[in-house]
C-alpha cells in the first residue's frame, strides 16, 4: 500500500471512530472511550506518516491549556500527589472537542452523526421509561450486579449507565439538540416527524431518570431555545408564564397534592428546603475547604480524602456517598484546583459562549442554504445543551462524569465546527 493509501486508511479509521462514538455513547462508557481511542491513535498515526503536527487552532486552545496547567499545579501542591497525578489522565476526553474540529469537514457527516445519536438515545430513553415502570429491569448486568436506584418512592432509571444522575445528565445534552431541530425550519416532513418523536422519547427518558438537577436544566434549555426560535414575544411570554404558573401552582396549592406520584413528589422536592439540607451542608463544608486551600486546592480527585476534616464540626449526619464531590461544578473545581483552576475553568466557558453566540448570529445573517437549518439548529441546540449542563451543574458535579463530559466536548466541537463548514 502506498503512502496515499495509508493516509486514506487512517482517515477512514478516524471517521469510524466518530460514528462509533455517536453509536455507543448512550450505551457504554467503555465502548465510547474505545471509539475515542481509535480516533486518537489514527490521529497520531496520521501525524507520524505526514511528519507534521495536526491540531485545530480554536479560541479554546489557550483557555484549555491554562486549565490543564492549573490542574497540574494543583496536583503538585495537593494533599496526595501520586493519586492526583494518576487522576489527571481523565482530562484526555477533552481531546474529543479538538478531534471534531480537526477532522470533520462535511456537513453531511455531521447530519449522520446527529441522527445516529438521536436514534440510539431515543431507544435508550424507551428503555429508561420501562425501567421506571417495571422496577428491576437491567439487561446490561447479571443478577447481583443489577442497578436499581430509588428516589421519592419511584425507580430512578439509569439506562445502561451506573447512576441515574449520569443518565439524566447525558439525556439533557441530547435533548437540547433534538428540541432545537424539532423547532427548526427544516421542510422535510419525514425529518420533522423524526425530530418530534426523538424529542418526546428523550424527554420521557429524562423524566424517568428522576434526576432533579437535569429537570431544572431542561426547563432552562426549553426556555432558551424557544426564546431564539419564537419571534412572537406574546407567545414566548405566554409559554414562560405557563411554565412558571404550573411550577408555582404545584408547589403551593394544596389541592394538587391529590395528584401525587413519585415523579411529581420528586419534582416538588426541588423546592423543599428540608429535602435539600444535606446538600446545603455539603456546600458549606466545601467552602470551608476552599478557604483553607484557596490558591491551588487539594488536588484532582482528592476531595473525598480531605472533606471529612471539614465536616466533623457540623452535627449534621451526611448521607452515604456524599463525600465523592461537592455536588456543584464550581465548588468542586475551586476545592480541587483552587482559584487558579476555577479561573481557567470559567475562561473556557466564557470563550465558548462568546464564540458560540457569534457563530449563531453569523449563520442567521447568511443566505438560506440547503444545510443552514441544520447548522443553526446544531449551534442553538449545542449552546442550549451547555447552558443546561451548567444549570444542572449547580447541583451536581456532572463535569466529573466521563459519559456526560465526553458528550459535552463533542457538542462543543460541533458548535464551533459550524463556523467552517
C-alpha positions as CSV (number, residue, x, y, z in Angstrom):
1,X,0.0,0.0,0.0
2,X,1.4,3.4,-1.0
3,X,1.6,6.4,1.3
4,X,-1.6,7.9,-0.1
5,X,-3.5,4.6,0.7
6,X,-2.1,4.6,4.2
7,X,-3.3,8.1,4.8
8,X,-6.8,7.3,3.5
9,X,-6.9,4.3,5.7
10,X,-6.1,6.3,8.8
11,X,-8.7,9.0,7.9
12,X,-11.3,6.3,7.4
13,X,-10.4,4.9,10.8
14,X,-10.9,8.4,12.3
15,X,-14.4,8.6,10.7
16,X,-15.2,5.1,12.0
17,X,-14.2,6.3,15.5
18,X,-16.6,9.2,15.3
19,X,-19.5,7.0,14.1
20,X,-18.8,4.5,16.8
21,X,-18.7,7.3,19.4
22,X,-22.1,8.6,18.3
23,X,-23.5,5.0,18.3
24,X,-22.1,3.8,21.7
25,X,-22.0,7.0,23.8
26,X,-25.6,6.4,25.1
27,X,-24.8,2.8,25.8
28,X,-21.4,2.3,27.3
29,X,-18.5,4.5,28.5
30,X,-16.0,1.7,27.8
31,X,-17.2,1.4,24.1
32,X,-17.2,5.2,23.9
33,X,-13.6,5.5,25.1
34,X,-12.6,2.7,22.8
35,X,-14.1,4.7,19.9
36,X,-12.2,7.8,21.1
37,X,-9.0,5.8,21.4
38,X,-9.4,4.7,17.7
39,X,-9.7,8.4,16.8
40,X,-6.6,9.4,18.8
41,X,-4.5,6.5,17.6
42,X,-5.4,7.1,14.0
43,X,-4.7,10.8,14.5
44,X,-1.3,10.1,16.0
45,X,-0.5,7.7,13.1
46,X,-1.5,10.4,10.6
47,X,0.9,12.9,12.2
48,X,3.7,10.4,12.1
49,X,3.0,9.4,8.5
50,X,2.7,13.0,7.3
51,X,5.5,14.2,9.5
52,X,3.6,17.3,10.7
53,X,1.6,18.5,13.7
54,X,-2.1,18.2,13.0
55,X,-4.2,20.1,15.6
56,X,-7.1,22.5,15.1
57,X,-6.5,26.1,16.1
58,X,-9.5,27.3,18.1
59,X,-10.4,30.1,20.5
60,X,-10.3,27.5,23.3
61,X,-6.7,26.3,22.8
62,X,-5.3,28.8,25.3
63,X,-8.1,28.5,27.9
64,X,-7.8,24.7,27.9
65,X,-4.0,24.8,28.1
66,X,-4.3,27.2,31.1
67,X,-6.8,24.9,32.7
68,X,-4.5,21.9,32.3
69,X,-1.6,23.8,33.8
70,X,-3.7,25.0,36.7
71,X,-4.8,21.4,37.3
72,X,-1.2,20.2,37.2
73,X,-0.2,22.9,39.7
74,X,-3.0,21.8,42.0
75,X,-1.6,18.2,41.7
76,X,1.9,19.4,42.7
77,X,0.7,21.2,45.8
78,X,-2.2,18.8,46.6
79,X,-2.6,16.5,49.6
80,X,-1.9,13.3,47.7
81,X,0.5,13.9,44.7
82,X,0.6,10.3,43.4
83,X,-3.2,9.8,43.5
84,X,-3.9,13.1,41.8
85,X,-1.2,12.5,39.1
86,X,-3.0,9.3,38.1
87,X,-6.3,11.1,38.0
88,X,-5.1,13.9,35.7
89,X,-5.3,11.4,32.8
90,X,-9.1,11.8,32.9
91,X,-8.7,15.1,31.0
92,X,-7.8,13.2,27.8
93,X,-11.5,13.1,26.9
94,X,-11.3,16.8,26.2
95,X,-9.4,15.9,23.0
96,X,-12.9,15.0,21.6
97,X,-13.5,18.7,21.1
98,X,-10.3,19.1,19.1
99,X,-10.7,15.9,17.2
100,X,-14.1,17.1,15.9
101,X,-12.6,20.4,14.7
102,X,-9.5,18.7,13.2
103,X,-11.2,16.0,11.1
104,X,-14.8,16.6,10.4
105,X,-15.2,18.7,7.3
106,X,-18.5,17.6,5.8
107,X,-22.0,18.8,6.9
108,X,-23.4,15.5,5.7
109,X,-21.3,13.7,8.2
110,X,-22.5,16.0,10.9
111,X,-26.1,15.2,10.0
112,X,-25.4,11.4,10.0
113,X,-23.7,11.7,13.4
114,X,-26.5,13.7,14.9
115,X,-29.1,11.3,13.5
116,X,-27.3,8.2,14.9
117,X,-27.1,9.9,18.3
118,X,-30.8,10.7,18.3
119,X,-31.9,7.2,17.2
120,X,-29.8,5.4,19.8
121,X,-30.6,7.9,22.6
122,X,-34.3,7.6,21.8
123,X,-34.1,3.8,22.1
124,X,-32.2,4.1,25.4
125,X,-34.8,6.5,26.6
126,X,-37.6,4.0,25.9
127,X,-35.5,1.5,27.9
128,X,-35.3,4.1,30.7
129,X,-39.0,4.6,30.8
130,X,-39.5,0.8,31.0
131,X,-37.0,0.7,33.9
132,X,-39.1,3.3,35.8
133,X,-42.4,1.4,35.1
134,X,-41.1,-2.1,35.8
135,X,-38.5,-2.0,38.7
136,X,-35.6,-4.4,38.3
137,X,-35.2,-4.3,34.6
138,X,-31.4,-4.2,33.8
139,X,-30.5,-6.2,30.8
140,X,-26.9,-4.9,30.8
141,X,-25.9,-6.6,34.0
142,X,-26.1,-10.1,35.6
143,X,-28.0,-10.9,38.8
144,X,-26.3,-9.5,41.8
145,X,-24.9,-6.5,39.9
146,X,-28.2,-5.0,38.6
147,X,-28.6,-1.3,39.1
148,X,-31.9,-0.3,40.7
149,X,-32.0,3.1,42.3
150,X,-34.9,4.7,44.1
151,X,-35.9,8.3,44.6
152,X,-39.0,9.6,46.4
153,X,-40.7,6.2,46.1
154,X,-40.0,5.7,42.4
155,X,-37.3,3.9,40.4
156,X,-34.7,6.4,39.1
157,X,-33.8,5.0,35.7
158,X,-30.1,4.7,34.9
159,X,-30.3,3.3,31.4
160,X,-27.1,1.5,30.6
161,X,-25.1,3.7,32.9
162,X,-24.2,3.1,36.5
163,X,-26.1,6.0,38.0
164,X,-29.3,7.8,37.3
165,X,-27.7,11.3,37.6
166,X,-25.3,10.3,34.8
167,X,-28.1,9.0,32.7
168,X,-30.1,12.2,33.2
169,X,-27.1,14.4,32.6
170,X,-26.4,12.7,29.3
171,X,-30.0,12.8,28.1
172,X,-30.2,16.5,28.9
173,X,-27.5,17.3,26.3
174,X,-29.0,15.2,23.5
175,X,-32.5,16.5,24.4
176,X,-31.3,20.1,23.7
177,X,-30.1,19.1,20.2
178,X,-33.3,17.2,19.4
179,X,-35.5,20.0,20.7
180,X,-33.6,22.6,18.6
181,X,-34.0,20.5,15.5
182,X,-37.7,20.0,16.3
183,X,-38.3,23.8,16.3
184,X,-36.1,24.4,13.2
185,X,-37.2,25.4,9.7
186,X,-36.5,22.0,8.2
187,X,-39.0,21.4,5.5
188,X,-38.7,17.6,5.1
189,X,-41.8,16.1,6.7
190,X,-40.1,12.8,7.5
191,X,-37.3,14.5,9.3
192,X,-39.6,16.7,11.2
193,X,-41.6,13.7,12.5
194,X,-38.3,12.1,13.4
195,X,-37.2,15.1,15.5
196,X,-40.6,15.3,17.2
197,X,-40.5,11.6,18.1
198,X,-36.9,11.8,19.4
199,X,-37.7,14.9,21.4
200,X,-40.7,13.2,23.1
201,X,-38.9,10.0,23.7
202,X,-35.8,11.6,25.2
203,X,-37.9,13.8,27.3
204,X,-39.6,10.7,28.7
205,X,-36.2,9.1,29.5
206,X,-35.1,12.4,31.1
207,X,-38.2,12.4,33.4
208,X,-37.7,8.7,34.3
209,X,-34.2,9.4,35.4
210,X,-35.6,11.2,38.5
211,X,-32.5,13.5,38.3
212,X,-33.8,16.8,39.6
213,X,-30.8,18.8,38.5
214,X,-31.3,17.7,34.9
215,X,-35.0,18.6,35.1
216,X,-34.2,22.1,36.1
217,X,-31.5,22.3,33.4
218,X,-34.0,21.0,30.8
219,X,-36.5,23.8,31.7
220,X,-33.8,26.3,31.0
221,X,-33.0,24.6,27.8
222,X,-36.6,24.7,26.6
223,X,-37.0,28.4,27.5
224,X,-33.6,29.3,25.9
225,X,-34.4,27.6,22.6
226,X,-37.9,28.9,22.5
227,X,-36.5,32.4,23.1
228,X,-34.5,32.2,20.0
229,X,-36.9,30.2,17.9
230,X,-40.2,32.0,18.5
231,X,-40.2,35.6,17.3
232,X,-43.6,36.4,18.6
233,X,-42.9,37.8,22.1
234,X,-46.6,37.4,23.1
235,X,-46.4,33.6,22.5
236,X,-43.0,33.5,24.2
237,X,-44.3,35.3,27.3
238,X,-47.4,33.0,27.4
239,X,-45.2,29.9,27.3
240,X,-42.8,31.3,30.0
241,X,-45.8,32.3,32.2
242,X,-47.4,28.9,31.8
243,X,-44.2,27.2,32.9
244,X,-43.8,29.5,36.0
245,X,-47.5,29.3,36.8
246,X,-47.5,25.5,36.7
247,X,-44.5,25.2,39.0
248,X,-45.9,27.7,41.5
249,X,-49.3,26.1,41.4
250,X,-48.0,22.6,42.0
251,X,-45.6,23.8,44.8
252,X,-48.1,26.0,46.7
253,X,-51.7,24.9,46.1
254,X,-52.8,22.1,48.5
255,X,-55.3,20.6,46.0
256,X,-52.5,19.4,43.8
257,X,-51.5,17.0,46.5
258,X,-54.3,14.8,45.3
259,X,-52.4,14.1,42.2
260,X,-49.2,12.8,43.8
261,X,-46.8,10.4,42.1
262,X,-43.2,9.5,42.6
263,X,-42.2,11.8,39.7
264,X,-44.3,14.7,41.0
265,X,-43.1,14.2,44.5
266,X,-39.5,14.2,43.2
267,X,-40.1,17.5,41.3
268,X,-41.7,19.1,44.3
269,X,-38.7,18.2,46.4
270,X,-36.7,20.7,44.3
271,X,-38.4,23.5,46.2
272,X,-38.5,21.8,49.6
273,X,-35.6,23.0,51.7
274,X,-36.0,20.2,54.2
275,X,-35.2,17.7,51.4
276,X,-32.0,19.6,50.5
277,X,-30.4,20.2,53.8
278,X,-27.7,17.6,53.1
279,X,-26.6,19.4,50.0
280,X,-26.5,22.7,51.9
281,X,-24.1,21.3,54.4
282,X,-22.1,19.7,51.7
283,X,-21.6,23.1,50.1
284,X,-20.9,24.8,53.4
285,X,-18.2,22.3,54.3
286,X,-16.7,22.6,50.8
287,X,-16.5,26.3,51.2
288,X,-14.6,25.7,54.4
289,X,-12.1,23.5,52.5
290,X,-11.7,26.2,49.8
291,X,-10.8,28.9,52.3
292,X,-8.1,26.5,53.7
293,X,-6.7,25.8,50.2
294,X,-7.6,28.9,48.2
295,X,-5.0,29.1,45.5
296,X,-4.2,25.6,44.3
297,X,-6.8,23.4,46.0
298,X,-6.4,19.9,47.5
299,X,-5.5,18.3,44.1
300,X,-7.5,16.5,41.5
301,X,-9.8,13.8,42.9
302,X,-8.6,14.5,46.4
303,X,-11.9,16.0,47.5
304,X,-13.2,12.8,49.3
305,X,-9.8,12.4,51.0
306,X,-9.9,15.9,52.5
307,X,-13.6,16.8,53.1
308,X,-14.1,14.8,56.3
309,X,-11.8,17.2,58.2
310,X,-14.3,20.0,57.4
311,X,-17.5,18.1,58.1
312,X,-16.6,17.0,61.6
313,X,-17.6,20.3,63.2
314,X,-21.2,20.0,61.9
315,X,-23.7,18.0,63.8
316,X,-25.5,17.1,60.5
317,X,-25.5,13.4,59.5
318,X,-24.3,13.3,55.9
319,X,-25.8,10.8,53.5
320,X,-23.6,7.8,52.5
321,X,-21.5,8.6,49.4
322,X,-22.0,12.3,49.6
323,X,-18.2,12.8,50.1
324,X,-17.4,12.0,46.5
325,X,-17.6,15.6,45.3
326,X,-19.2,19.0,46.2
327,X,-22.4,18.4,44.1
328,X,-21.6,21.6,42.3
329,X,-19.2,22.1,39.4
330,X,-17.9,25.5,40.6
331,X,-17.3,24.4,44.2
332,X,-15.6,21.1,43.1
333,X,-13.3,23.0,40.7
334,X,-12.4,25.5,43.4
335,X,-11.9,22.8,46.1
336,X,-9.7,20.6,43.9
337,X,-7.8,23.1,41.7
338,X,-8.1,26.3,43.7
339,X,-8.8,29.8,42.4
340,X,-6.2,29.2,39.6
341,X,-8.1,26.2,38.3
342,X,-11.5,27.8,38.7
343,X,-10.4,30.9,36.8
344,X,-9.2,28.8,33.9
345,X,-12.3,26.7,34.1
346,X,-14.5,29.7,33.8
347,X,-12.4,31.1,31.0
348,X,-13.2,28.0,28.9
349,X,-16.9,28.6,29.2
350,X,-16.8,32.4,28.7
351,X,-14.9,32.0,25.5
352,X,-17.1,29.1,24.3
353,X,-20.3,31.1,24.8
354,X,-18.9,34.3,23.3
355,X,-17.7,32.5,20.2
356,X,-20.8,30.2,20.0
357,X,-23.2,33.2,20.0
358,X,-21.1,34.9,17.4
359,X,-21.3,31.8,15.2
360,X,-25.1,31.7,15.6
361,X,-25.5,35.3,14.7
362,X,-23.4,35.0,11.6
363,X,-25.3,31.9,10.5
364,X,-28.6,33.7,10.9
365,X,-27.3,36.6,8.7
366,X,-26.2,34.3,5.9
367,X,-28.5,33.5,2.9
368,X,-30.6,30.3,3.4
369,X,-28.9,27.2,2.0
370,X,-29.7,23.5,1.9
371,X,-27.9,22.9,5.2
372,X,-28.5,26.2,7.0
373,X,-31.4,24.9,9.1
374,X,-29.2,22.0,10.3
375,X,-26.3,24.3,11.1
376,X,-28.2,26.9,13.0
377,X,-30.1,24.1,14.9
378,X,-26.9,22.4,15.9
379,X,-25.4,25.7,17.1
380,X,-28.5,26.7,19.0
381,X,-29.1,23.2,20.4
382,X,-25.4,23.0,21.4
383,X,-25.5,26.3,23.2
384,X,-28.7,25.2,25.0
385,X,-27.0,21.9,25.9
386,X,-24.1,23.6,27.5
387,X,-26.3,26.1,29.3
388,X,-28.5,23.2,30.6
389,X,-25.3,21.3,31.6
390,X,-24.1,24.3,33.7
391,X,-27.5,24.8,35.3
392,X,-27.6,21.2,36.3
393,X,-24.0,21.5,37.4
394,X,-25.1,23.9,40.1
395,X,-26.5,20.9,42.0
396,X,-24.3,18.1,40.7
397,X,-20.6,17.6,39.7
398,X,-21.7,16.5,36.2
399,X,-18.4,17.6,34.7
400,X,-16.8,14.7,36.6
401,X,-19.0,12.2,34.8
402,X,-17.0,10.8,31.9
403,X,-20.1,9.9,30.0
404,X,-21.5,13.4,30.3
405,X,-18.2,15.3,29.8
406,X,-17.4,13.3,26.6
407,X,-20.7,14.4,25.1
408,X,-20.2,18.0,26.3
409,X,-16.8,18.2,24.4
410,X,-18.4,16.5,21.3
411,X,-21.3,19.0,21.2
412,X,-18.9,21.9,21.8
413,X,-16.9,20.7,18.8
414,X,-20.0,20.6,16.6
415,X,-20.9,24.2,17.6
416,X,-17.5,25.5,16.6
417,X,-17.5,23.3,13.5
418,X,-20.5,25.1,12.1
419,X,-18.3,28.1,11.6
420,X,-16.1,26.5,9.0
421,X,-18.4,24.1,7.0
